[in-house]
Amino acid sequence: MSRAVAMPERPHESAAAGRVLIIDDEHAIRESLQTLLELEGYEVSSAPNGGEGLEQAAAEPYDLVLLDYALPDMNGIEVLRELQGRDPQMAVIMITAYGTVENAVRAIQGGAVNFIQKPWDNDKLLADVQSAITTRRVREENVQLKRAMKQRYSFEHIVGKSEPMLRIFDLVAQVAPSRSTVLIQGESGTGKELIAKAIHTSSPRKDRSFVPINTGSMPADLLESTLFGHVKGAFTSAVASKKGLFEVADRGTLFLDEIGTMSMETQAKILRVLQDRKFMHLGGVNEIQVDVRVIAATNVDLKQLVREGKFREDLFYRLNVITIDLPPLRNRRQDIPLLIDFFLRKFSQENDKPQRHISPEALHPLMDYAWPGNVRELENVMERAVVLSSAPVIGPELLPDYIVHRGISAAVLEHRPDASLFEILEGCERRVISDMLERSNWNQTEAAERFRIPLSTLNQKIKRLNIEIRKRSKEN
């Protein structure tokens, strides 16, 4: 039997705390190692064979395993591979009397951090143990840091390093593991659905469905049928029974966008699902129970709608458990270069073009522009620039005129001696509205939302200013 060298008498020296598992079939070896390590402040457990050692490693967390090469029930390399398979960061030092070069190479190839031959030198063994545990902890910290950095600075396709976005990333990380309802507020184009997806993919529901629906894009009766489903014959066109999105999203997440546009009747049914987690198909009599996390979004002030009697107060408080307020792009200008780089890489790849880059001359007006359409508008501008580009560098000539020339254009201020202030202001208004309509792909409803005015008001201005409405281009 191999014996360890005698331990010198010396005062106790502190070492970094750590938990060590010894797997060796010789009782004297286990006892000697345990005494040596405990004197250094380590917490030590031991096992007489590979099977018991693996059981202990599975039941308790260890920083290091001291593993005998020759065990009665299985080869030490087999134990090493099993340990590494369970935890790739596990630190293992192989200890054996069979200190051949071949065994050492096999142990290192299998993932061992070191190979020590019996009898060992106590000082060298202690140094190796401390080094192995320190290395493991550094690796663990790096993994955790990378995970935290990834989660902090990027969720899905959300990019940002500005303080407002970092606070939102932190909030998303905090609320994602819960099942609480979340209300996301922000202007059109700020990325509300992306935040909702980030919450879903960071939650325990990530392997289940994420089901989005724009509640403002369909009539009330169709919306209810879409959300709750219907039975055959519930209405004229109901030729077959159909599941609703609440059922489709069972055990997953349902994202209700533009929730402020829902009718009061539909709001009441949504409230019941949130309270009881039950609903009925349209025309049905049986209650259906679901486990759905609801994330709602709005670009309007729900509190104001509550005051106006257009939104149920009880539903508002049900939705407003956790609120995430997305800042407009003009309030997070620090993120614009990051977003530009992200979109240029994205659209260069999608269009099979070499990587495009923004020139300083083009970046300046992009940083100065107010971005009323927020990130969505910036994305559209970058896609257009990449598609039209024939060179690696994107210059200002590839940007829309309304961004490069933000001031009152010469066409608007065509000076005439008899030009009145009214005529000048009318020309400015015509130019601004035309630019907004162009950016909205001539969608008057979207343009009115961006201007934050009623659609009827915008239509009146279009008629008064004789603005020609162009045909909307087909969107991808």
N, C-alpha and C positions, 0 to 999 in steps of 0.2 A: 504493500500500500504506500502510495506517495504521501510524503508528509510536508507540511508547510514549514518554512523556516521559523524559528522562534521570534516572537514579537519583542522588540526592544522596549524597555521601560522608559517612557517619556511622558511628559505632561500632555493632557488632552488638548488637541487642536481643533478648533471649530471648522466645520466644512459646510458647504451648501446642503440644506436639508434635501433628502431624497429617499425614495422607497426602492429597496433592492430585493429581488427574488433570487435565491440560490437554488439551482437544480443540480444535485450531485448525489450519487448513490452511497457515498462514504460518509458515515456519520461524523467522523473526526474532521473531515474537510469542511462539512457544513458548519460544525461547531466553531472551528478555527476562524473561518471567514466571517461568521456572524459576530463573534466577539470582536474581531478586528474592526469591522464596519460600525458596529454599535458604539465602540469607543470614539469613533469619529463623528457620531451624531446621526448616523443613518438609521432609518427604520427598516428592519430586515425580517424577511420570511424565508422559509426553505421548504424544499420538497425532495423526496428520495428517488424520484423517477420522472420520466418525461410526461407520463399521463397525468400525475398529480400536479406537476409543475404547470402544465397547460391549463388545468382546471383552475388553479390559483390565479394564473395570469388573466384568465377570462373573468374571474370574479372580482378582482381588485386591480386598480391602476398601479403600475410600477414604472419607475424612471429607468431602471436598468435590470437586466437579467444576467447573472453569472451562471453559465451553462456548461456542464460537463460534456466532453465529447463522447465518452463511452457510457451509455446508460443501459440498465438491464432490460428495459422494455422496448426501447426504440433508439435509433441513432440520433446523436445530438444535432446533426445537420437537419434531420427531419423535424425535430422540435424547433430549430431555428427558422426553418421555412414556414412552419405553422404560425410562429410568433410574428414573423414579418408579414404574413398574409393577413393577420388580424389587425396589425398596427405597423404600417411601413416605417413609422418614425421610432419604433421600439429600438432602444440601445441594448445590444447583446455583446458580451465579452465571453468568448469560448475559453474554457480552462480544462486542460487535460494533461495527462502524463505522456500521451502519444503526440509529442510535439514535432511531428515531421513537417517538412515544407509543404507536402501535398495536402495534409489536413488543414494547415494554416490557410492555404490558397482556397480550399473548398469553403472554409468558414467565412473568409472575407467575401468571396463571390456570393455566398448565401445571404450576406447582409450584416455579418458581425462587424463591429467597429474595431475589434482587436482580438488577439489570440495570445493567451498566456500559458506557459508551460509550468506544470508542477515539478518541484516545489517553486513557489514564487517568491519574489522579493516584496515585502510588505509595502515599502515606500513607493515602489514602482506601481504596484497594484492599486494602491490608494490614489495615486496620481492619475492612472488610467480610468479609474472609476469616476473620479471627479470630472475629468475631461469629457468622458462619454455622457455624463448627465448634463453637463453644461452645454455640450453640442446639441443634445436632444432638445433642451429647453429653448435654445436659440432658434432651432428649426421650427419648433412649435410656435414660438412668438412670430417668426416670419410668416408662417402659414396663416396665423390669426390676423396678422397685420395686413397681408394681401387680401384676405377675405373681407376685412373691415374696410380697406381702401376701395375694393371693388364695390362693396355695398354702399360706401359713403359717396363715391364720386360717379357711379354709373349704375342705374337700374334700367335693365332692358336697353332701350335706345334713348334714355334720358341723359343728357350731358350737362354738366355744370360744376363750377367750383366757386361760384359767388356765395356770399354768406346766406342770402335767402334760400338758395337751392340746397346748400349743405344742411340748413335747418330742416328743410323738407325731407331730405334723404334720411336724416336722423329720426324724424317723426315716422316716416314710412317703416323704418327698421323696428321701431318700438310698437307700432300698431299692427304690423303684419301678422305676428303670431296669435293675436287675439281673434275673436269672432265678432267683435263689435262692428256696428254699422259706421260707415265713414261717409262724410259729405265733403266733396272736393269743389271748391269755388275758384273761379278764374275766368278771365276774358276768353273769347273764342280764339283757338289756336295756341293756347298756352300748354297743352299737353295733358289734359285731364284724364283722358283714357289711358295714356302711357303710365301715369301715376297709379291708376286703378290696376293696371296689369302688373305693375311692380309690386303692389301690395299682395296681389293674388299669388304671383310666382315666388314671393318670399314667405308665404304662409304655409301651414300644414295642408292646405287645400290645393297646392300647386299641381298635383297629379290629376286633379279633377277639372271640370270645364270652367273656363272663363267665358261668360256669355254677355256680350254688349248689345244694347239696344238704344237707339236714339228715340226717345219718347215724344220728341217734338216733330217727328217726321211723318206721323200717321194719324188718321182720325181716331177718335176715342173708342168707337166700337171695334175697329180693327186692332187697336192697341190692346184692349182687354182680351180679345181672342188670342193675340200673340203671346201675352203674358201668362194667361191662365188656361189656355186651351179651350176646347169645346167638345161637346158630344155631337154625334150625328143628328142632324135635324134641328140643332139649336137655332139656326137661322137659315134663310133660303139657300145660301151657297154652301152650307155645311153638309156636304154629301158623305163625309166620313169623320169619325172622331179624330182629334188631333191634340197632341200634348202641347202644353204651353212652355214658355221659357223658364218658369219657376221649376218645372219638373226637369227640364234639360239641364238646369244648373244645380240640381240636387247634389249636396255635399261639395259644391263648388262655389263660384262667385257670380252674381248677377250685377252687371253694371248698367245703371239707369241714367243715361245722359239726358241733359236738358229736362230734368224732372219738374222744373217750374212751369212747364207747359201743359202738364196733365190736367184733365178735368177733375172737378171735385169728387165726382162719383168714383173715378179710377183711384184717386188718392185714398178714398175710404177703404177700398179693397186692398191697396198696398199696405195701409196701416194695419189691417187685420192680419195679413201674412206676417208682418214684422212682430206683431204682438203674440199671435197664437201659432205661427209657423204652419198654418192650415189655410186652405182655400178650396173652392169648388170650380170645376169646369163650367163654362157658360152652358146653361141648359142642363147641368148635372145636378145630382142630389147627394152624392157621396163626397165627404170631405177627404182631401188629400194632404198628407203631412209631408213637409219637406225640411231639409236642413240646408238653407241657403244663406250665404253672407251677401248682404246688399251693400253695394257702394254706389252712391248717387253723385251726380255732378250737375252744376248749374253755372250759367254765365250771367244770371240776374240775381238781384238781392231778394232772397226768399223772405227775409224779415219784412221787407217792404211789401211783398205780396201778401204776407200774413196780415199786415195792417190794412191792406186794401181789401181783405176778404177773398182773395184769389187763391190762397193756399192754406191748407188746414194747419192750425197751430199745433195740434197734437202730432201730426205727421212730421212737422218741422222738427219738433223736439226728439222724435224717434230717430230721425235721420241725423240730427246734429249731435250725435254722441261724441264723435271725433271729427273735427273740421280741419281740412288742409286748404290753405289759401295760396293758390299759385300766383306768383308775381308776373306781371306783364314783362315782355322782353326788354322794354325801355327801362325797367327798374333792375335789370340784371345784365347790364352791358358788358360786364367782365366775361360773361359766357359767350358773347357773340363770336370771338375768334375760335373758340373751341367748337361751337356749333358749325361754323363755316367749314372748318377742317373735317368735321365728322360728315357733313353732307357732301363735300367734295369727294371724299374717299368713297362714300356710298354710291354716288351717281357716276363716278368714274368707273367703278367696278360694274355697275348695272349696264352701262353703255359701252363696255369693252374698250375703254380709252385709258391711256396712261394716266397716272395720278395727276390731277389738276391742283394747282396752288393759286392762292389769291395774291395779287400784287398789292404793295403798300398804297398805291394810288386808288385801287378799288376798295381796299379795306376802310379807308378814311370815311367815305360817304356811308358805307354800311354801318360803321360805328355811330355816325351822327344821326342816322335816320330813326324816326320814332317807332317804326314797326307796329302800326295799328293792328295788323293781322298776326302779330307775335311770331312764334317759332314756325308755325305753318307757312306764313308768308315768306320767312327767310328760307325755308326749305324749298319753296316753289321758285324763288329767285335763283338759288344755287343750282337747282335742276336745270332751269332754263340756260344758265351760264355754261354749264358743262355740255349740254346738248349742242349749243351753238359754237362752242370753242373749237378751234383748230390748232391751238398751241397749248403747251403745258401750263402757262400762266394766264390766269383770268384777270383781265384789265377792266377799267371802268366802262369801256365801250360795249361790254357784254352785260352791263347792268341796265335795268329799266331807267328810262329818262327821269321818271318821277323820283328816283332815289338819288341819281347823280346831280340833278338840278332841282333841289328842294325848294328854292326860293320862287318868287313870282316870275314866271318865264317871260321872255320877250314877247311871245305871242299874246300873253295876257295883258302886258303893260305896253302894248304898241302905242307909243305916245302920239297923241293928237292934241293940238292946242285947245280944242273944245271938249276934251275928255273930262267927264265929271267923275267925282268920287264914286257915285253910284255905279257908273259903267265899269270903273276899274274893279270895284268889289264884286260886281256881278261876273266879270271875267274870271276873277280869282275863284269864285264859288263854282263856276262851270268847270274850271280846270281840276279843282280838288275832287269834285264829284265824279268826273270822268275818270280820273286816276283811280279812285276807289272802286268804281265799277269794273275797270280793267283788272285790278288786282283780285277782285272777287269773281273773275271769269264771267262778268255781266250777270251775276246772280243778285238781283235787287234786294232780296230778303237778307242775304248775307251782308251786303253793303250797308243796309240800314242797321243791322246789328252792330257792325263795326263803328258806325257813326253814333250808335246809341240813340237813334231817333226812330219814331214809328215808321213803318213802311209807307203808310199813307203820306207822311210828310215828305219822304224822299221822292215819291212819285209826283207829288205836286211840284217839287223843285225841278225834277227832270223835265216836266211839261213846260214850266215857266221859262227854263233856260234853253229849251229846244235842244236837249242833249239826245243824240241819236243812239239808240240801244242796239248794240251789235249782237249777232248770234253767238250763243255760248259755245265755246270749243269743247270737244269731247275730252273728259278727264279720264286719266288712267286710274 
